[in-house]
Amino acid sequence: MNVELPQTLTGRILSQFGLSARLLLLTILFVMIAEVLIYVPSIANFRQTWLNDRIAAAQIAAMVLDAAPEESLPEELELRLLQGVGAQAIALQGAGRRSLLAAGDVPPEVGKTVDLRDASWAILVADAFDALFNPQDKPIRVIGHGMGVDFVELIIDQHPLRAAMLVFSRNILLLSLFISVITASLVYLTLQWVIVRPVRRLTGNIAEFSGNPEDASRVIQPTDRIDEIGLAEQALARMETTLADELRQKRRLAQLGLAVSKINHELRNMLTTAQLLTDRLERVNDDTAQRVAPRLVATLDRAIAFCETTLAYGRATEPLPQRRLIPLAPLIEDLSNLTDLAPEVGIAFKSHVPEGLMIDADKDQLSRVLVNLVRNAVQALSQAGSPHGQPCIDVTARREGNSVTILIEDNGPGIPERVRADMFTPFQSSARKGGTGLGLTIVAELVQLHGGTISLDDTDGHTCFRITIPDRTVLAEAK
């Protein structure tokens, strides 16, 4: 059986108030707790002082007794001395003799004996609260130090002491309440101005911003504060700015996806017609046509497949790779034709890929990755040229254990530093005029689907992308 712990009384009370009221109540509560901690030793000290005053007065009365001739005083004077002290009997012992001052018979029994000579603070505190809450009906004996004597002893009624302690407690309570209200009010006003109002501003802005996150005018304007509230305002402003930009970007991307889907539908029909014409071209008895036709057919097949997958663009996902071991060299050789995109530049294409090198990958997706990177290199060389001689694209591949590493390097001007940080972020990585900034994002996504990595190596002014594709056995062992 599940049993829920009951909520504390304080928790239930505080839950009914706002943050400001809670601060006020808690401040009053904590000040009162502090006053209680001060009151405990104070009441014990008050009682000790009150009794010591009676001890001192009793010693003076006893000294009057010693100074009287023949150690006798009129009964009326003894009574006045005892009333002045507030005692029923006084005894003084010192120098080997004992003096007694009493009016009438000494009470035969006392309710309690209080020895102030060697009492600890714990005993004094306990006796003080015992006097408050459990007063004795019988008189009490009090023993204390005296000047020039061994000790002074007196028998007194405890009720005047308790009455004085109650008055003292009442004064402490009233003073504590006054201090609590003043302190709580000052703390409340300070916290209200320094913390509560800024926190309300933060929460109000969050609620307002959530109503329309794409509205840049709802982004909070940080103040000049340098404390935690100021840091929170700055962090919230950065978060809201980033979120608003990303939402606007995703909205544009969704609109772009809708447009691409419409274009794709028409483009797929045109590619189908081109494929039919290519099939006829294969039957032409011409060496050039026979050599170009298969490559053209393969290119059209990839274009048609890509158009079909583009229809799933609204889901923002790429299909899972259909991986198998394929030779890498033919894929690299097909990339050499991309230099014809800028024939006037005279770009040299170099391939250093072993003939027998096999890679575990989806052929179409890997081809898209390589074509994208090489085409970017061709466009960069055609626009900016090469500061290191003849424009050149160098593709190198090698197997390292259970993975294949591909390096695609060009000797162009390199990628600017401002682009490197967001190189694989949509709409951010394009350093070329007219570029969309989606190419490298797609490349990174396809490589990640293979469980691989893509990075930009630091070279001397060159651009070198490093792609690592692990075998499926490595990925299975990692899981």
JOLINPE-V350160 format. One record per residue. N is the residue number from 1. SS is DSSP state (hx for helix, st for strand, lp for the rest). PSI is psi in whole degrees, -180 to 180 (999 if undefined). NEAR is the number of other C-alpha atoms within 12 Angstrom. Layout:
n/ss/psi/near
N/SS/PSI/NEAR
N/SS/PSI/NEAR
This chain:
n/ss/psi/near
1/lp/130/3
2/lp/129/4
3/lp/122/5
4/lp/136/7
5/lp/133/6
6/lp/142/9
7/lp/139/11
8/lp/157/11
9/hx/-42/10
10/hx/-42/15
11/hx/-40/14
12/hx/-39/12
13/hx/-47/15
14/hx/-29/20
15/lp/-15/17
16/lp/-7/14
17/lp/163/16
18/lp/-177/15
19/hx/-42/20
20/hx/-46/28
21/hx/-37/23
22/hx/-43/26
23/hx/-42/27
24/hx/-48/29
25/hx/-43/28
26/hx/-37/26
27/hx/-45/28
28/hx/-43/27
29/hx/-45/23
30/hx/-37/23
31/hx/-40/27
32/hx/-39/26
33/hx/-42/18
34/hx/-39/18
35/hx/-36/25
36/hx/-42/21
37/hx/-31/16
38/hx/-35/18
39/hx/-38/26
40/hx/-54/26
41/hx/-26/24
42/hx/-43/24
43/hx/-35/37
44/hx/-41/33
45/hx/-38/28
46/hx/-46/28
47/hx/-43/39
48/hx/-43/33
49/hx/-42/21
50/hx/-44/27
51/hx/-38/41
52/hx/-35/29
53/hx/-39/26
54/hx/-36/39
55/hx/-45/40
56/hx/-43/31
57/hx/-37/29
58/hx/-39/43
59/hx/-37/40
60/hx/-42/27
61/hx/-39/37
62/hx/-35/39
63/hx/-36/28
64/hx/-40/25
65/hx/-43/29
66/hx/-33/23
67/hx/-13/14
68/lp/147/17
69/hx/137/10
70/hx/25/9
71/hx/38/17
72/lp/144/19
73/lp/155/23
74/lp/146/18
75/hx/-35/15
76/hx/-40/14
77/hx/-40/19
78/hx/-40/30
79/hx/-41/22
80/hx/-38/20
81/hx/-44/30
82/hx/-40/35
83/hx/-36/24
84/hx/-35/23
85/hx/-28/32
86/lp/29/32
87/st/158/40
88/st/-24/36
89/st/147/41
90/st/133/45
91/st/140/37
92/st/129/39
93/st/129/27
94/st/152/22
95/lp/35/12
96/lp/10/10
97/st/158/13
98/st/131/21
99/st/143/31
100/st/133/33
101/st/117/42
102/st/148/36
103/lp/108/24
104/lp/-161/15
105/lp/145/13
106/lp/135/20
107/lp/131/21
108/lp/-22/14
109/lp/142/16
110/lp/153/22
111/lp/-29/21
112/st/149/23
113/st/128/23
114/st/116/34
115/st/110/25
116/lp/-1/32
117/lp/-44/22
118/lp/29/14
119/lp/135/21
120/lp/169/17
121/hx/-35/20
122/hx/-42/15
123/hx/-41/21
124/hx/-42/28
125/hx/-45/24
126/hx/-42/23
127/hx/-35/32
128/hx/-46/35
129/hx/-27/27
130/hx/-38/22
131/hx/-33/31
132/hx/-46/26
133/hx/-11/15
134/lp/63/17
135/lp/147/24
136/lp/134/24
137/lp/-31/17
138/lp/157/20
139/lp/161/28
140/st/153/31
141/st/131/33
142/st/128/39
143/st/132/33
144/st/171/35
145/lp/150/28
146/lp/169/28
147/lp/117/20
148/lp/9/15
149/lp/168/23
150/lp/-50/21
151/st/164/32
152/st/134/41
153/st/137/42
154/st/154/47
155/st/122/41
156/st/163/40
157/lp/135/32
158/lp/-17/36
159/hx/-42/22
160/hx/-37/25
161/hx/-45/34
162/hx/-40/30
163/hx/-42/19
164/hx/-38/22
165/hx/-36/33
166/hx/-42/23
167/hx/-44/18
168/hx/-44/24
169/hx/-40/28
170/hx/-43/16
171/hx/-41/17
172/hx/-41/25
173/hx/-46/23
174/hx/-42/16
175/hx/-40/20
176/hx/-43/27
177/hx/-41/25
178/hx/-47/18
179/hx/-39/23
180/hx/-45/29
181/hx/-46/24
182/hx/-48/18
183/hx/-45/26
184/hx/-39/29
185/hx/-44/24
186/hx/-45/19
187/hx/-41/28
188/hx/-49/27
189/hx/-39/21
190/hx/-49/18
191/hx/-35/23
192/hx/-42/24
193/hx/-39/16
194/hx/-35/21
195/hx/-54/24
196/hx/-48/25
197/hx/-47/19
198/hx/-37/25
199/hx/-40/23
200/hx/-37/21
201/hx/-41/26
202/hx/-50/30
203/hx/-38/18
204/hx/-40/18
205/hx/-39/25
206/hx/-45/23
207/hx/-41/17
208/hx/-42/21
209/hx/-36/26
210/hx/-22/19
211/hx/-35/15
212/lp/83/19
213/lp/-20/26
214/lp/-7/24
215/lp/109/21
216/hx/-22/25
217/hx/-15/16
218/hx/-1/24
219/lp/132/32
220/lp/143/32
221/lp/109/22
222/lp/146/23
223/lp/-175/20
224/lp/9/13
225/lp/145/16
226/lp/8/12
227/lp/-165/15
228/hx/-36/16
229/hx/-42/23
230/hx/-42/23
231/hx/-38/18
232/hx/-40/27
233/hx/-44/29
234/hx/-43/23
235/hx/-40/20
236/hx/-40/28
237/hx/-43/26
238/hx/-42/19
239/hx/-45/20
240/hx/-39/33
241/hx/-47/24
242/hx/-44/19
243/hx/-42/23
244/hx/-43/27
245/hx/-44/20
246/hx/-39/23
247/hx/-42/19
248/hx/-38/20
249/hx/-42/19
250/hx/-35/19
251/hx/-44/17
252/hx/-37/17
253/hx/-39/23
254/hx/-42/20
255/hx/-40/16
256/hx/-40/21
257/hx/-40/21
258/hx/-43/21
259/hx/-42/18
260/hx/-38/23
261/hx/-40/24
262/hx/-44/21
263/hx/-39/18
264/hx/-37/27
265/hx/-45/22
266/hx/-38/18
267/hx/-35/23
268/hx/-37/27
269/hx/-42/19
270/hx/-38/18
271/hx/-34/26
272/hx/-42/24
273/hx/-42/18
274/hx/-34/22
275/hx/-39/26
276/hx/-42/19
277/hx/-34/18
278/hx/-36/25
279/hx/-39/23
280/hx/-35/17
281/hx/-30/23
282/lp/-23/22
283/lp/0/16
284/lp/131/16
285/lp/73/12
286/lp/132/12
287/hx/-44/13
288/hx/-43/14
289/hx/-41/19
290/hx/-31/19
291/hx/-35/16
292/hx/-32/20
293/hx/-50/26
294/hx/-41/22
295/hx/-38/25
296/hx/-38/26
297/hx/-44/27
298/hx/-39/21
299/hx/-42/26
300/hx/-37/28
301/hx/-44/24
302/hx/-38/25
303/hx/-41/27
304/hx/-43/27
305/hx/-39/23
306/hx/-40/26
307/hx/-38/26
308/hx/-40/26
309/hx/-24/25
310/hx/-25/28
311/hx/-22/27
312/hx/15/22
313/hx/-34/25
314/hx/-24/21
315/hx/-5/15
316/lp/38/18
317/lp/147/16
318/lp/145/26
319/lp/150/23
320/lp/140/18
321/lp/138/23
322/lp/89/19
323/lp/145/24
324/st/165/20
325/st/121/21
326/st/151/23
327/st/137/24
328/lp/-31/36
329/hx/-45/28
330/hx/-37/23
331/hx/-40/35
332/hx/-38/36
333/hx/-36/27
334/hx/-23/27
335/hx/-20/36
336/hx/-26/29
337/hx/-18/25
338/hx/-20/27
339/hx/-18/31
340/hx/-9/20
341/hx/-22/22
342/hx/69/23
343/lp/-27/17
344/lp/-16/15
345/lp/-29/22
346/lp/52/21
347/lp/129/34
348/st/138/30
349/st/123/30
350/st/134/26
351/st/128/28
352/st/69/23
353/lp/122/27
354/lp/144/21
355/lp/-38/19
356/lp/9/16
357/lp/122/25
358/st/144/30
359/st/140/36
360/st/96/32
361/st/168/35
362/lp/121/29
363/hx/-47/29
364/hx/-44/29
365/hx/-40/34
366/hx/-37/40
367/hx/-41/33
368/hx/-40/31
369/hx/-49/37
370/hx/-42/42
371/hx/-42/33
372/hx/-47/27
373/hx/-43/39
374/hx/-40/44
375/hx/-39/31
376/hx/-40/39
377/hx/-42/45
378/hx/-44/42
379/hx/-39/34
380/hx/-42/36
381/hx/-34/38
382/hx/-29/30
383/hx/-40/21
384/hx/-10/21
385/lp/-168/27
386/lp/127/28
387/lp/4/17
388/lp/39/17
389/lp/-148/16
390/lp/134/18
391/lp/135/33
392/st/141/33
393/st/125/41
394/st/122/33
395/st/124/38
396/st/143/31
397/st/146/34
398/st/154/27
399/st/133/24
400/st/92/16
401/lp/-121/14
402/lp/28/21
403/st/160/28
404/st/133/34
405/st/129/31
406/st/129/42
407/st/124/33
408/st/110/40
409/st/141/42
410/st/156/42
411/lp/37/33
412/lp/-164/33
413/lp/-9/30
414/lp/171/32
415/lp/129/33
416/lp/152/20
417/hx/-34/16
418/hx/-20/13
419/hx/-26/21
420/hx/-40/22
421/lp/-36/15
422/lp/36/21
423/lp/-37/28
424/lp/19/28
425/lp/134/23
426/lp/137/25
427/lp/11/27
428/lp/-21/23
429/lp/-5/30
430/lp/121/28
431/lp/1/29
432/lp/138/25
433/lp/128/12
434/lp/-6/11
435/lp/152/17
436/lp/-20/20
437/lp/20/25
438/lp/-20/27
439/hx/-53/30
440/hx/-29/38
441/hx/-44/26
442/hx/-41/32
443/hx/-47/37
444/hx/-40/36
445/hx/-42/29
446/hx/-40/36
447/hx/-41/34
448/hx/-34/27
449/hx/-27/28
450/lp/2/37
451/lp/16/30
452/lp/-171/29
453/st/153/24
454/st/137/33
455/st/166/25
456/st/117/30
457/st/148/21
458/st/113/16
459/lp/171/18
460/lp/82/16
461/lp/-2/19
462/lp/167/29
463/st/121/35
464/st/112/31
465/st/134/38
466/st/121/30
467/st/130/35
468/st/121/34
469/st/112/40
470/st/155/33
471/lp/161/29
472/hx/-28/26
473/hx/-36/18
474/hx/-42/18
475/hx/-38/18
476/hx/-39/11
477/hx/-34/10
478/hx/-30/10
479/lp/999/8
